[in-house]
Amino acid sequence: QESRGLGDVYKRQIKEYSICKTDEELQAQFDKITFKTGTRILISGLKRQSNGAYEFDFNQANDFQLAQERGINHSSDGKENSKSRGSKSENSVEPERYSLVAYLKILYLDPHMQMYVCGCKVRAYRILHSLYTARQHSYKPNKVRDNEGAKISTRIVFGFNKKTRYHFGMMLYHKNRLIKQYVRVGIQHSGTSRGRGVIGLVDAYFLTPTHNKQDFIYDDKYRLLMETLANKLVVYW
């Protein structure tokens, strides 16, 4: 009885805030899920750019991209103008910031889940196995204990990005899932070549992610980890 009441509440909220305003329209979306389980995502209320084009670029084959993040600008006739397309300059944007497929490829440090975009399988990219001259360090955060009171530890891996030296920084995971990407620390902020091209990997399972899983709570544990990464990066470099 209680679960049925919650179901009615959720259904009313969905109909109030989504494009499905009737039970029939809502059921039609569930009917489009062809597997026994699954998730169907509906995107509505898209913003338009100054030229009238939507913020999402749907003109890419088997991918969804954020046009503004990538620097793509579509004219009214649908033609694409972009100074950053294919760019490998220092100011180029990491594909994971604007491409759904590129983001999903690195979403898990050790991927086991099958994901599809536009019916095409997303092939996971294991960053850990693609670093050049990788080196591993052990990290034991202070004042952090497991359920039995013992100190915990995790590994930090540094290596050079084989794809391009212009995309670098720390890749921060939490229990195998990516939370923050390309976070530059220490010498990577110097404006020189020091630290350039180096990727850092760490599963910071002892930190607390924000509710949207796009950042961490900036507490003492987070600040200490950032300081440690900066120091260990100098040693690696």
VOPAGU-2260 file (C-alpha; in pm, 1 decimal, decimal comma):
REM VOPAGU-2260
SITE   aa  ch    i         X         Y         Z
SITE  GLN   A    0       0,0       0,0       0,0
SITE  GLU   A    1     282,3     237,7      90,5
SITE  SER   A    2     483,3     162,1    -225,5
SITE  ARG   A    3     171,9     210,6    -438,0
SITE  GLY   A    4     117,8     550,5    -278,2
SITE  LEU   A    5     478,2     650,4    -352,4
SITE  GLY   A    6     433,2     533,3    -710,1
SITE  ASP   A    7     136,8     765,3    -752,4
SITE  VAL   A    8     338,3    1055,1    -611,5
SITE  TYR   A    9     629,3     988,2    -848,6
SITE  LYS   A   10     393,7     958,1   -1143,7
SITE  ARG   A   11     231,0    1293,6   -1064,5
SITE  GLN   A   12     573,3    1456,7   -1040,6
SITE  ILE   A   13     682,3    1308,8   -1373,5
SITE  LYS   A   14     366,7    1435,5   -1545,4
SITE  GLU   A   15     408,2    1777,8   -1387,2
SITE  TYR   A   16     769,8    1836,6   -1483,3
SITE  SER   A   17     814,0    1633,5   -1804,9
SITE  ILE   A   18     668,5    1637,8   -2155,1
SITE  CYS   A   19     446,5    1338,2   -2066,7
SITE  LYS   A   20     121,9    1486,1   -1939,5
SITE  THR   A   21    -104,9    1180,4   -1947,3
SITE  ASP   A   22     -82,4     818,4   -1836,0
SITE  GLU   A   23     -97,3     710,1   -2201,1
SITE  GLU   A   24     197,8     928,7   -2301,6
SITE  LEU   A   25     398,6     806,2   -2003,5
SITE  GLN   A   26     322,4     440,1   -2076,3
SITE  ALA   A   27     421,8     489,0   -2440,0
SITE  GLN   A   28     772,9     583,5   -2327,4
SITE  PHE   A   29     803,4     272,5   -2109,2
SITE  ASP   A   30     684,7      60,2   -2401,4
SITE  LYS   A   31     982,9     181,1   -2604,3
SITE  ILE   A   32    1221,5       4,9   -2363,0
SITE  THR   A   33    1261,1    -326,7   -2546,6
SITE  PHE   A   34    1457,7    -504,7   -2273,0
SITE  LYS   A   35    1334,9    -641,1   -1941,6
SITE  THR   A   36    1520,6    -364,0   -1759,9
SITE  GLY   A   37    1662,6     -33,7   -1873,1
SITE  THR   A   38    1647,0     342,4   -1857,0
SITE  ARG   A   39    1494,2     580,5   -2109,3
SITE  ILE   A   40    1606,9     943,1   -2097,0
SITE  LEU   A   41    1396,3    1224,5   -2240,4
SITE  ILE   A   42    1561,0    1562,7   -2296,5
SITE  SER   A   43    1341,0    1870,4   -2316,7
SITE  GLY   A   44    1368,6    2244,9   -2260,0
SITE  LEU   A   45    1696,7    2276,8   -2451,5
SITE  LYS   A   46    1856,2    2620,3   -2456,5
SITE  ARG   A   47    1935,4    2797,6   -2780,8
SITE  GLN   A   48    2257,0    2977,6   -2862,1
SITE  SER   A   49    2270,1    3333,6   -2989,3
SITE  ASN   A   50    2240,7    3210,6   -3349,2
SITE  GLY   A   51    1929,4    3005,4   -3272,6
SITE  ALA   A   52    2098,5    2663,3   -3270,8
SITE  TYR   A   53    2036,4    2425,8   -2980,3
SITE  GLU   A   54    2301,3    2380,1   -2710,8
SITE  PHE   A   55    2319,5    2009,9   -2802,9
SITE  ASP   A   56    2474,3    1919,3   -3136,8
SITE  PHE   A   57    2278,9    1626,1   -3281,5
SITE  ASN   A   58    2460,4    1632,2   -3616,2
SITE  GLN   A   59    2739,8    1402,7   -3499,0
SITE  ALA   A   60    2710,9    1036,8   -3598,4
SITE  ASN   A   61    2621,2     816,1   -3300,0
SITE  ASP   A   62    2700,6    1083,3   -3043,1
SITE  PHE   A   63    2555,3    1380,6   -2855,5
SITE  GLN   A   64    2779,6    1679,9   -2806,1
SITE  LEU   A   65    2770,0    2014,1   -2628,4
SITE  ALA   A   66    2822,6    2262,5   -2908,0
SITE  GLN   A   67    2929,3    2553,0   -2688,3
SITE  GLU   A   68    3187,4    2348,7   -2497,3
SITE  ARG   A   69    3343,8    2231,9   -2818,8
SITE  GLY   A   70    3321,5    2569,5   -2984,5
SITE  ILE   A   71    3087,3    2453,3   -3262,3
SITE  ASN   A   72    2865,6    2719,4   -3408,1
SITE  HIS   A   73    2588,7    2625,6   -3650,9
SITE  SER   A   74    2440,9    2879,5   -3886,5
SITE  SER   A   75    2072,1    2887,5   -3967,2
SITE  ASP   A   76    2127,8    2658,5   -4267,1
SITE  GLY   A   77    2280,5    2390,1   -4044,2
SITE  LYS   A   78    2640,1    2435,4   -4161,2
SITE  GLU   A   79    2902,3    2388,1   -3895,5
SITE  ASN   A   80    3168,7    2644,1   -3820,4
SITE  SER   A   81    3434,4    2555,0   -3568,4
SITE  LYS   A   82    3788,4    2672,6   -3512,7
SITE  SER   A   83    3841,6    2396,8   -3260,5
SITE  ARG   A   84    3730,2    2101,0   -3471,5
SITE  GLY   A   85    4020,8    1864,1   -3501,6
SITE  SER   A   86    4239,9    2111,5   -3319,4
SITE  LYS   A   87    4540,0    1978,8   -3131,3
SITE  SER   A   88    4650,4    2312,8   -2994,5
SITE  GLU   A   89    4713,1    2398,8   -2633,4
SITE  ASN   A   90    4370,4    2562,6   -2610,3
SITE  SER   A   91    4176,3    2265,4   -2745,9
SITE  VAL   A   92    3901,7    2125,1   -2523,0
SITE  GLU   A   93    3918,5    1768,2   -2396,6
SITE  PRO   A   94    3662,1    1555,4   -2587,2
SITE  GLU   A   95    3526,8    1417,5   -2258,8
SITE  ARG   A   96    3392,9    1763,7   -2175,1
SITE  TYR   A   97    3165,8    1791,3   -2478,7
SITE  SER   A   98    3115,0    1438,9   -2617,7
SITE  LEU   A   99    2884,6    1190,1   -2444,9
SITE  VAL   A  100    3058,6     893,7   -2607,1
SITE  ALA   A  101    3407,0    1014,9   -2510,1
SITE  TYR   A  102    3286,5    1070,4   -2152,8
SITE  LEU   A  103    3127,9     726,7   -2124,9
SITE  LYS   A  104    3447,7     563,6   -2251,7
SITE  ILE   A  105    3636,6     674,2   -1940,5
SITE  LEU   A  106    3344,4     681,2   -1695,0
SITE  TYR   A  107    3471,2     371,2   -1513,1
SITE  LEU   A  108    3829,2     308,8   -1411,1
SITE  ASP   A  109    3777,2     -66,2   -1447,8
SITE  PRO   A  110    3475,9     -92,9   -1682,3
SITE  HIS   A  111    3241,0    -391,0   -1673,2
SITE  MET   A  112    2915,9    -232,7   -1792,0
SITE  GLN   A  113    2798,1    -240,0   -2154,2
SITE  MET   A  114    2675,0      98,1   -2277,4
SITE  TYR   A  115    2512,0     198,9   -2605,4
SITE  VAL   A  116    2457,5     540,2   -2761,0
SITE  CYS   A  117    2226,2     567,4   -3063,0
SITE  GLY   A  118    2228,8     189,4   -3085,3
SITE  CYS   A  119    2607,2     168,6   -3110,0
SITE  LYS   A  120    2818,2       5,6   -2840,2
SITE  VAL   A  121    3054,2     235,2   -2651,4
SITE  ARG   A  122    3398,5      78,0   -2634,2
SITE  ALA   A  123    3554,9     155,6   -2297,6
SITE  TYR   A  124    3894,6     322,9   -2288,3
SITE  ARG   A  125    4116,0     198,2   -2004,8
SITE  ILE   A  126    4330,7     496,7   -1919,2
SITE  LEU   A  127    4534,1     290,9   -1672,8
SITE  HIS   A  128    4660,4      64,9   -1952,2
SITE  SER   A  129    4728,0     344,5   -2199,5
SITE  LEU   A  130    4976,0     561,7   -2009,9
SITE  TYR   A  131    5335,5     596,1   -2124,5
SITE  THR   A  132    5611,3     542,7   -1862,6
SITE  ALA   A  133    5355,5     486,8   -1586,9
SITE  ARG   A  134    5466,6     496,1   -1224,2
SITE  GLN   A  135    5265,4     391,6    -920,8
SITE  HIS   A  136    5260,1     541,5    -572,4
SITE  SER   A  137    5081,8     436,2    -254,4
SITE  TYR   A  138    4873,3     689,4     -63,3
SITE  LYS   A  139    4744,0     652,2     293,1
SITE  PRO   A  140    4523,1     946,7     390,5
SITE  ASN   A  141    4565,7    1064,8     748,1
SITE  LYS   A  142    4282,1    1017,8     998,8
SITE  VAL   A  143    4089,4     791,4     761,3
SITE  ARG   A  144    4009,1     442,4     884,3
SITE  ASP   A  145    3805,4     148,0     761,2
SITE  ASN   A  146    3521,7     -14,1     957,3
SITE  GLU   A  147    3771,6    -209,4    1165,6
SITE  GLY   A  148    3978,7      95,3    1255,7
SITE  ALA   A  149    4271,3      14,1    1027,0
SITE  LYS   A  150    4437,6     270,3     799,5
SITE  ILE   A  151    4323,6     262,5     438,1
SITE  SER   A  152    4535,1     308,7     128,5
SITE  THR   A  153    4488,8     363,6    -241,1
SITE  ARG   A  154    4724,3     386,9    -535,7
SITE  ILE   A  155    4812,9     688,8    -744,5
SITE  VAL   A  156    4934,4     626,5   -1098,4
SITE  PHE   A  157    5113,3     887,2   -1311,0
SITE  GLY   A  158    5189,0     853,8   -1679,4
SITE  PHE   A  159    5204,7    1048,1   -2003,1
SITE  ASN   A  160    4899,1    1083,6   -2222,6
SITE  LYS   A  161    4971,9     887,2   -2539,2
SITE  LYS   A  162    4701,7    1065,1   -2740,8
SITE  THR   A  163    4808,4    1427,0   -2695,4
SITE  ARG   A  164    5029,8    1623,8   -2459,6
SITE  TYR   A  165    4777,3    1908,7   -2447,7
SITE  HIS   A  166    4522,3    1714,3   -2241,2
SITE  PHE   A  167    4653,6    1645,4   -1893,2
SITE  GLY   A  168    4566,7    1659,4   -1524,8
SITE  MET   A  169    4431,5    1437,7   -1248,6
SITE  MET   A  170    4147,0    1192,4   -1314,0
SITE  LEU   A  171    3965,3    1151,9    -982,3
SITE  TYR   A  172    3744,3     845,3    -942,0
SITE  HIS   A  173    3521,9     737,3    -655,2
SITE  LYS   A  174    3460,8     365,8    -615,3
SITE  ASN   A  175    3550,5     310,1    -981,5
SITE  ARG   A  176    3332,4     596,1   -1120,0
SITE  LEU   A  177    3478,3     916,1   -1264,3
SITE  ILE   A  178    3393,7    1227,6   -1063,2
SITE  LYS   A  179    3641,9    1494,5   -1180,9
SITE  GLN   A  180    3856,5    1496,8   -1491,8
SITE  TYR   A  181    4173,1    1675,1   -1598,5
SITE  VAL   A  182    4221,9    1855,3   -1266,6
SITE  ARG   A  183    4556,3    2032,4   -1288,4
SITE  VAL   A  184    4768,4    2045,6    -974,8
SITE  GLY   A  185    5097,4    2198,9    -865,7
SITE  ILE   A  186    5346,0    2249,7   -1147,2
SITE  GLN   A  187    5073,6    2200,6   -1407,1
SITE  HIS   A  188    4959,3    2554,0   -1319,2
SITE  SER   A  189    5304,0    2704,9   -1376,0
SITE  GLY   A  190    5240,8    2804,5   -1737,4
SITE  THR   A  191    5556,8    2622,6   -1843,9
SITE  SER   A  192    5610,9    2277,0   -1988,2
SITE  ARG   A  193    5648,7    2123,9   -1642,5
SITE  GLY   A  194    5384,2    1859,3   -1579,7
SITE  ARG   A  195    5241,2    1897,5   -1926,6
SITE  GLY   A  196    5105,7    1577,1   -2078,6
SITE  VAL   A  197    5097,1    1391,0   -1745,6
SITE  ILE   A  198    4779,5    1211,0   -1641,6
SITE  GLY   A  199    4721,5    1113,6   -1280,2
SITE  LEU   A  200    4478,3     838,5   -1179,1
SITE  VAL   A  201    4341,5     783,0    -830,3
SITE  ASP   A  202    4035,4     606,4    -690,5
SITE  ALA   A  203    3955,3     846,0    -406,8
SITE  TYR   A  204    3692,1     622,9    -247,7
SITE  PHE   A  205    3754,9     785,2      91,9
SITE  LEU   A  206    3630,6    1126,5     -29,6
SITE  THR   A  207    3268,7    1243,3     -33,1
SITE  PRO   A  208    3116,2    1319,3    -376,4
SITE  THR   A  209    2860,3    1594,8    -421,2
SITE  HIS   A  210    2499,9    1496,0    -488,2
SITE  ASN   A  211    2537,9    1526,1    -867,6
SITE  LYS   A  212    2857,4    1315,2    -876,2
SITE  GLN   A  213    3044,1    1591,1   -1061,3
SITE  ASP   A  214    3267,8    1708,2    -778,0
SITE  PHE   A  215    3387,0    1628,9    -426,3
SITE  ILE   A  216    3315,6    1801,7     -98,2
SITE  TYR   A  217    3606,4    2040,0     -41,4
SITE  ASP   A  218    3700,1    1919,8     306,2
SITE  ASP   A  219    4038,2    1851,5     469,5
SITE  LYS   A  220    4063,0    1506,8     309,9
SITE  TYR   A  221    4018,3    1654,9     -37,5
SITE  ARG   A  222    4267,6    1936,7      19,0
SITE  LEU   A  223    4525,2    1693,5     155,9
SITE  LEU   A  224    4485,8    1467,0    -146,6
SITE  MET   A  225    4535,0    1762,0    -385,0
SITE  GLU   A  226    4849,4    1861,9    -197,5
SITE  THR   A  227    4978,9    1504,6    -209,7
SITE  LEU   A  228    4911,6    1476,2    -583,0
SITE  ALA   A  229    5097,9    1800,5    -645,1
SITE  ASN   A  230    5400,2    1682,5    -446,7
SITE  LYS   A  231    5409,3    1335,9    -602,6
SITE  LEU   A  232    5375,6    1487,0    -949,1
SITE  VAL   A  233    5697,8    1681,2    -890,6
SITE  VAL   A  234    5872,0    1358,0    -790,2
SITE  TYR   A  235    5740,8    1182,1   -1101,8
SITE  TRP   A  236    5839,0    1468,8   -1330,9
